[in-house]
Amino acid sequence: MSRKDLDPWRVIRSFLSRLLSYDVPDIIDHAGLAVDWTITEKQDYSHAMRWAAYRPRIDAAYEPLTRDDDRLRVAFFVARELGGETSQKR
């Protein structure tokens, strides 16, 4: 099993899709990923459409991170934000 197989990002990102898509840019921005959040009117139609536009952009910002420390830092900050979101909704 390689280090890439142990990367927690795909699991963490899957929880982002459960949030309101309006909250996703703030969470990703807090983690320090530079993502172009500009979307078309058609993409802004619904949560599903926004998420479909956001997901590849988020991955495109994450994938070039070559250092494990950078990847884990981003994953940690997003997971921490998700934990805060979860505890606030209860």
N, CA and C atoms as a LAMMPS dump frame, in Angstrom:
ITEM: TIMESTEP
0
ITEM: NUMBER OF ATOMS
270
ITEM: BOX BOUNDS ff ff ff
-5.0000000000000000e+02 5.0000000000000000e+02
-5.0000000000000000e+02 5.0000000000000000e+02
-5.0000000000000000e+02 5.0000000000000000e+02
ITEM: ATOMS id mol type element x y z
1 1 1 N 0.851 -1.174 0
2 1 2 C 0 0 0
3 1 3 C 0.901 1.243 0
4 2 1 N 0.62 2.166 -0.896
5 2 2 C 1.439 3.368 -0.993
6 2 3 C 0.873 4.479 -0.114
7 3 1 N 1.686 5.521 0.07
8 3 2 C 1.237 6.677 0.846
9 3 3 C 0.012 7.314 0.206
10 4 1 N -0.018 7.335 -1.13
11 4 2 C -1.16 7.924 -1.821
12 4 3 C -2.448 7.156 -1.501
13 5 1 N -2.345 5.844 -1.32
14 5 2 C -3.512 5.04 -0.954
15 5 3 C -4.041 5.413 0.428
16 6 1 N -3.165 5.936 1.276
17 6 2 C -3.556 6.299 2.643
18 6 3 C -4.002 7.757 2.763
19 7 1 N -3.94 8.502 1.679
20 7 2 C -4.326 9.907 1.686
21 7 3 C -5.805 10.013 2.071
22 8 1 N -6.122 10.776 3.119
23 8 2 C -7.499 10.857 3.605
24 8 3 C -8.395 11.775 2.782
25 9 1 N -7.857 12.416 1.758
26 9 2 C -8.6 13.465 1.067
27 9 3 C -9.927 13.003 0.481
28 10 1 N -9.958 11.874 -0.199
29 10 2 C -11.204 11.444 -0.847
30 10 3 C -12.328 11.206 0.171
31 11 1 N -11.974 10.683 1.302
32 11 2 C -12.976 10.473 2.354
33 11 3 C -13.465 11.813 2.889
34 12 1 N -12.539 12.699 3.181
35 12 2 C -12.901 14.008 3.721
36 12 3 C -13.727 14.785 2.705
37 13 1 N -13.3 14.765 1.437
38 13 2 C -14.034 15.482 0.4
39 13 3 C -15.456 14.955 0.258
40 14 1 N -15.663 13.668 0.474
41 14 2 C -17.012 13.118 0.337
42 14 3 C -17.968 13.741 1.352
43 15 1 N -17.45 14.141 2.509
44 15 2 C -18.299 14.784 3.506
45 15 3 C -18.64 16.218 3.119
46 16 1 N -17.799 16.843 2.316
47 16 2 C -18.108 18.197 1.84
48 16 3 C -19.395 18.208 1.023
49 17 1 N -19.623 17.156 0.258
50 17 2 C -20.803 17.11 -0.605
51 17 3 C -22.104 17.054 0.19
52 18 1 N -22.019 16.747 1.462
53 18 2 C -23.216 16.676 2.306
54 18 3 C -23.618 18.039 2.863
55 19 1 N -22.706 19.003 2.749
56 19 2 C -22.99 20.347 3.249
57 19 3 C -23.715 21.162 2.195
58 20 1 N -24.263 22.278 2.623
59 20 2 C -24.802 23.216 1.652
60 20 3 C -23.653 23.686 0.772
61 21 1 N -23.859 23.682 -0.51
62 21 2 C -22.783 24.042 -1.434
63 21 3 C -22.338 25.488 -1.25
64 22 1 N -23.178 26.311 -0.652
65 22 2 C -22.786 27.695 -0.376
66 22 3 C -21.697 27.762 0.695
67 23 1 N -21.592 26.742 1.551
68 23 2 C -20.607 26.718 2.631
69 23 3 C -19.248 26.167 2.185
70 24 1 N -19.228 25.424 1.109
71 24 2 C -18.003 24.747 0.67
72 24 3 C -16.856 25.719 0.372
73 25 1 N -17.081 26.805 -0.37
74 25 2 C -15.946 27.707 -0.641
75 25 3 C -15.277 28.248 0.622
76 26 1 N -16.049 28.597 1.625
77 26 2 C -15.449 29.102 2.862
78 26 3 C -14.57 28.047 3.524
79 27 1 N -15.046 26.832 3.568
80 27 2 C -14.276 25.761 4.204
81 27 3 C -12.973 25.505 3.448
82 28 1 N -13.062 25.429 2.146
83 28 2 C -11.865 25.174 1.338
84 28 3 C -10.907 26.358 1.42
85 29 1 N -11.436 27.568 1.408
86 29 2 C -10.584 28.756 1.528
87 29 3 C -9.856 28.778 2.864
88 30 1 N -10.524 28.367 3.94
89 30 2 C -9.87 28.319 5.258
90 30 3 C -8.704 27.334 5.27
91 31 1 N -8.784 26.322 4.425
92 31 2 C -7.709 25.326 4.344
93 31 3 C -6.541 25.815 3.5
94 32 1 N -6.725 26.921 2.8
95 32 2 C -5.623 27.489 2.037
96 32 3 C -5.523 27.049 0.59
97 33 1 N -6.534 26.327 0.106
98 33 2 C -6.509 25.938 -1.306
99 33 3 C -7.036 27.096 -2.153
100 34 1 N -6.329 27.389 -3.226
101 34 2 C -6.75 28.448 -4.14
102 34 3 C -7.616 27.832 -5.232
103 35 1 N -8.911 28.128 -5.176
104 35 2 C -9.87 27.563 -6.124
105 35 3 C -10.611 28.722 -6.789
106 36 1 N -10.827 28.619 -8.093
107 36 2 C -11.639 29.604 -8.801
108 36 3 C -13.1 29.214 -8.6
109 37 1 N -13.822 30.016 -7.84
110 37 2 C -15.207 29.704 -7.492
111 37 3 C -16.213 30.291 -8.473
112 38 1 N -15.744 30.915 -9.535
113 38 2 C -16.645 31.5 -10.513
114 38 3 C -17.406 30.394 -11.237
115 39 1 N -18.73 30.485 -11.19
116 39 2 C -19.548 29.49 -11.881
117 39 3 C -20.589 30.212 -12.735
118 40 1 N -21.111 29.487 -13.697
119 40 2 C -22.121 30.05 -14.58
120 40 3 C -23.476 30.064 -13.886
121 41 1 N -24.401 30.758 -14.472
122 41 2 C -25.765 30.796 -13.921
123 41 3 C -26.38 29.395 -13.916
124 42 1 N -26.101 28.626 -14.949
125 42 2 C -26.615 27.251 -15.026
126 42 3 C -26.034 26.395 -13.899
127 43 1 N -24.719 26.537 -13.633
128 43 2 C -24.084 25.77 -12.564
129 43 3 C -24.582 26.208 -11.19
130 44 1 N -25.048 27.421 -11.08
131 44 2 C -25.52 27.963 -9.809
132 44 3 C -26.988 27.638 -9.544
133 45 1 N -27.572 26.809 -10.366
134 45 2 C -29 26.51 -10.29
135 45 3 C -29.394 25.75 -9.026
136 46 1 N -28.57 24.815 -8.6
137 46 2 C -28.931 23.983 -7.45
138 46 3 C -27.67 23.497 -6.738
139 47 1 N -27.89 22.896 -5.57
140 47 2 C -26.773 22.318 -4.819
141 47 3 C -26.014 21.307 -5.676
142 48 1 N -26.735 20.417 -6.327
143 48 2 C -26.098 19.369 -7.124
144 48 3 C -25.274 19.964 -8.265
145 49 1 N -25.798 20.991 -8.897
146 49 2 C -25.077 21.622 -10.004
147 49 3 C -23.837 22.365 -9.497
148 50 1 N -23.984 23.069 -8.354
149 50 2 C -22.824 23.764 -7.781
150 50 3 C -21.757 22.758 -7.381
151 51 1 N -22.152 21.678 -6.71
152 51 2 C -21.188 20.68 -6.271
153 51 3 C -20.499 20.039 -7.474
154 52 1 N -21.245 19.771 -8.538
155 52 2 C -20.648 19.201 -9.754
156 52 3 C -19.6 20.144 -10.353
157 53 1 N -19.815 21.438 -10.208
158 53 2 C -18.834 22.417 -10.706
159 53 3 C -17.661 22.557 -9.741
160 54 1 N -17.926 22.5 -8.451
161 54 2 C -16.879 22.703 -7.441
162 54 3 C -15.921 21.524 -7.315
163 55 1 N -16.454 20.318 -7.354
164 55 2 C -15.642 19.13 -7.063
165 55 3 C -14.384 19.026 -7.917
166 56 1 N -14.472 19.109 -9.248
167 56 2 C -13.235 19.003 -10.025
168 56 3 C -12.275 20.167 -9.783
169 57 1 N -12.802 21.326 -9.438
170 57 2 C -11.948 22.475 -9.154
171 57 3 C -11.2 22.29 -7.838
172 58 1 N -11.892 21.745 -6.863
173 58 2 C -11.254 21.47 -5.576
174 58 3 C -10.157 20.423 -5.763
175 59 1 N -10.473 19.357 -6.481
176 59 2 C -9.477 18.31 -6.745
177 59 3 C -8.293 18.859 -7.538
178 60 1 N -8.564 19.732 -8.494
179 60 2 C -7.489 20.315 -9.305
180 60 3 C -6.562 21.179 -8.453
181 61 1 N -7.084 21.777 -7.391
182 61 2 C -6.243 22.569 -6.486
183 61 3 C -5.477 21.659 -5.519
184 62 1 N -6.068 20.544 -5.138
185 62 2 C -5.449 19.631 -4.169
186 62 3 C -4.389 18.732 -4.807
187 63 1 N -4.679 18.169 -5.957
188 63 2 C -3.801 17.168 -6.585
189 63 3 C -2.371 17.642 -6.811
190 64 1 N -2.131 18.893 -7.207
191 64 2 C -0.74 19.311 -7.431
192 64 3 C 0.11 19.42 -6.161
193 65 1 N -0.518 19.348 -4.995
194 65 2 C 0.261 19.405 -3.76
195 65 3 C 1.134 18.161 -3.705
196 66 1 N 2.427 18.356 -3.769
197 66 2 C 3.326 17.202 -3.862
198 66 3 C 3.876 16.765 -2.516
199 67 1 N 3.922 17.667 -1.576
200 67 2 C 4.453 17.309 -0.257
201 67 3 C 3.339 16.723 0.605
202 68 1 N 3.647 15.625 1.256
203 68 2 C 2.668 15.004 2.151
204 68 3 C 2.216 15.975 3.23
205 69 1 N 3.141 16.797 3.726
206 69 2 C 2.792 17.771 4.765
207 69 3 C 1.719 18.734 4.284
208 70 1 N 1.833 19.185 3.039
209 70 2 C 0.841 20.112 2.487
210 70 3 C -0.515 19.441 2.353
211 71 1 N -0.514 18.227 1.867
212 71 2 C -1.782 17.491 1.711
213 71 3 C -2.444 17.24 3.069
214 72 1 N -1.649 16.827 4.028
215 72 2 C -2.214 16.556 5.355
216 72 3 C -2.692 17.832 6.039
217 73 1 N -1.998 18.941 5.8
218 73 2 C -2.427 20.22 6.376
219 73 3 C -3.799 20.607 5.838
220 74 1 N -3.976 20.509 4.527
221 74 2 C -5.267 20.831 3.916
222 74 3 C -6.344 19.888 4.432
223 75 1 N -6.044 18.595 4.44
224 75 2 C -7.019 17.616 4.922
225 75 3 C -7.39 17.884 6.382
226 76 1 N -6.397 18.23 7.208
227 76 2 C -6.651 18.522 8.614
228 76 3 C -7.578 19.722 8.764
229 77 1 N -7.291 20.815 8.061
230 77 2 C -8.115 22.01 8.197
231 77 3 C -9.54 21.786 7.701
232 78 1 N -9.693 21.074 6.604
233 78 2 C -11.046 20.791 6.108
234 78 3 C -11.777 19.884 7.095
235 79 1 N -11.107 18.855 7.598
236 79 2 C -11.744 17.955 8.575
237 79 3 C -12.139 18.721 9.835
238 80 1 N -11.285 19.625 10.272
239 80 2 C -11.601 20.423 11.458
240 80 3 C -12.824 21.296 11.215
241 81 1 N -12.891 21.911 10.046
242 81 2 C -14.057 22.732 9.704
243 81 3 C -15.316 21.867 9.621
244 82 1 N -15.188 20.683 9.056
245 82 2 C -16.333 19.775 8.967
246 82 3 C -16.797 19.361 10.353
247 83 1 N -15.865 19.132 11.252
248 83 2 C -16.227 18.797 12.635
249 83 3 C -16.987 19.919 13.303
250 84 1 N -16.585 21.145 13.028
251 84 2 C -17.29 22.312 13.558
252 84 3 C -18.668 22.44 12.974
253 85 1 N -18.808 22.156 11.674
254 85 2 C -20.109 22.216 11.011
255 85 3 C -21.05 21.171 11.604
256 86 1 N -20.52 19.965 11.825
257 86 2 C -21.336 18.88 12.36
258 86 3 C -21.821 19.2 13.763
259 87 1 N -20.915 19.697 14.603
260 87 2 C -21.302 19.95 15.986
261 87 3 C -22.248 21.14 16.083
262 88 1 N -22.204 22.081 15.156
263 88 2 C -23.108 23.225 15.161
264 88 3 C -24.513 22.853 14.757
265 89 1 N -24.658 21.805 13.945
266 89 2 C -25.982 21.422 13.418
267 89 3 C -26.755 20.522 14.368
268 90 1 N -26.107 20.024 15.396
269 90 2 C -26.789 19.12 16.33
270 90 3 C -27.609 19.837 17.335
